[in-house]
Amino acid sequence: MARVDLKNVTKDWGTAKAIDDISLSLENGEFAAVLGPSGCGKSTTLFMLAGIYLPTSGDILFDGARVNDVEARDRNVGIVFQSYALYPNMTVLQNITFPLRFKEISRADAERSAREIAELVEIEGLLDRRPNQLSGGQQQRVALARALVKKPNLLLLDEPLSNLDATLRLSMRTEIRRLQRELGVTTVLVTHDQIEAMTMADRIVCMNQGRIEQEGTPEALYSRPETVFAASFIGSPPMNLLAGEASDGGIKVGEAVLDTAGDVPPGAVKVGIRPEHITVNGEGVQAEILIAEPLGRETLYTARSVLGTTRFLEPTSVPRFKVGDQVRLGFEPEHTILFDGNHDRRLEGVRAHV
Amino acid sequence: MSGEERMARPVDQPDWESLARRALTMARIKRGALIVFLTLVSVPVLLPFFWVVVISFSARTGGVETAVLWKACGVLAPCVLGYAATHVVFPAPRQRMTAALVAAGVAVAGLALLVGSDLHFDNYRFLANPNLVEDLRGAATAGGQFPWVWDAFFNSLAVAAASTFTKVLIATLAGYYLSRFAFRGRSFFLQSLLILEVFHPWMLTIPIFLVIFWVGLLNTLSAPILVLTVIDMPFFIFIMKGFFDAVPWDIEMSAMTDGATRRQAFWHVVLPQAKGGIIAISVLGFIRGWEEYVFVTALRTGNSYWVMSTYLYYVAEDVMGVDYGLVAAVSVFYMLPSLLLYLFLQKYLTQLTFGGVKG
């Protein structure tokens, strides 16, 4: 269990910058999710924490001590790989005791701790099997047990759920969260699935192109995204972003003009509004339904109006509107987020409404 | 109403049962044809071996007993064909097993009855008696003293084992290094490995002879061991690289975060997964050393050492008047180790193609 800090860490591959000056602090026992699209440098960050890659510059600290030059095997970090990376030539028990082989622990003690951890992840009946005799979910549990058996300073999860089917993913999500709480181990989850990050983590670190876009609690990232990237990446269906031009008279979006609250600096802006915050048939602009997608609990519509193409959600399982129906769409100022159109950063203290 | 009736005229239902019957019959015919084809193709391959084995057990001093050969063929051919036929007719494994046992039983009984009295072990007396030719003809042969077969056997074993061990050791380490590490000249190294495969090693016989002469290893067993090791090396390195390429990086990284050093990760995790490749190149390397003739003859100037291939050549050519029974017996004895190796390890040899493709 450790406090982990990254200070101005950079990683270059030749001339390409994979990680561009990131700083990050994880409290002891915290569960952080690093969220981003593929190629954003999230796995590179993870491998640098593990000691597999060396940072080009910057420091990595465990409990305040610099560990840059400490080898992977001495960092006492547990990893669950996307492919699970179980050792196919060993039984499940041998897989789990493998990390203890290199420590000064008697074989009997090693087996005892392996059995304890196996019980914790509920695979105690599979200890004599080989990895190729296990289902995906069972392999995942073995990988977790192997990562946890050495009582790691830090648990790293590299897209651990992406190879599981939807139902299993849901149950493993709660399972991993429960284990993490029970053991109090500092954990970093790398994922491109924003739902995974939102549901499991205490804190989300949203990355893009080797940089941290924003970090904060899941609620903060959802309700106050700092950048256009964070706004569009978090939330499903994604936030509507209406490109417009601000002037004294309001914000011109397409052929419509939105009223503003607060002083919007003139120039290009983007108006963000989440699909669930769009009001239907109140005050607003005329729109035509293009697509209606029943999602089970609610229905997602795509509509075209003078504002452009917008998506909105309605909490009815049976669609209320058909394709081609005319509706009025509007939104309240407190639900809007304005971004500077040139720098894609949030504008503080200003709102807009129809 | 009348319009609807006209539209609802009976549609031709396919006769599913007859279609299924036809498919099954076709499958059976195809399987039968395949067995006949494979049997025909294997006859020219198997017949010489069969001939050698029969001769080695039946030939009396010098002559060849063709009668025994034809009688044995007459017994075995119907048994094999009969077994093939039952294999087509009976689908259940248990029935096939019974058919195989019956066929084998009939074959053994038939052979015992027809040719049993003609079989003997006289031709194998070379295994126990170093002086068989002198005993027979009262004088040594043209080349001087007749070599002792166990000398040749253990020399061959030494050549095959020593060259195989060196080859496997170096090829494994080099293959791993080429698969995992980026270093200056890596691609050049890989390309030159392939270029070496283009030239036949026999073209190098004379330069190799000179090198061996200057080094002072002429007429020693070390010479063929070294040469064989070097000749197979590029190919074996390539095979091993292919096997290591197929081992995912994740597993190695995982082992290293689990507390293993790179060497321990290689030993405990990576190497066990390249086991198939190691066994395959071991078998290939061993058979290569066991059957080597060109370099063992080229690198000795007299009869300084005997190996099995030169011994067989000696028996076939240098004994005054060819003794077919003896040559056949020596051949069978010579084939046996390769055959056993192949029988027990052939599943690793078939993996070789996959490993090679990946490389």
Interface residues (C-beta under 8 A of the other chain):
Chain A: F47 A50 G51 I52 E71 A72 R73 D74 R75 N76 V77 G78 I79 F81 Q82 S83 A85 L86 Y87 P88 N89 F98 P99 R101 F102 K103 R146 K150
Chain B: P248 D250 I251 M253 S254 A255 M256 T257 D258 G259 A260 T261 Q264 H268 V269 P272 Q273 K275
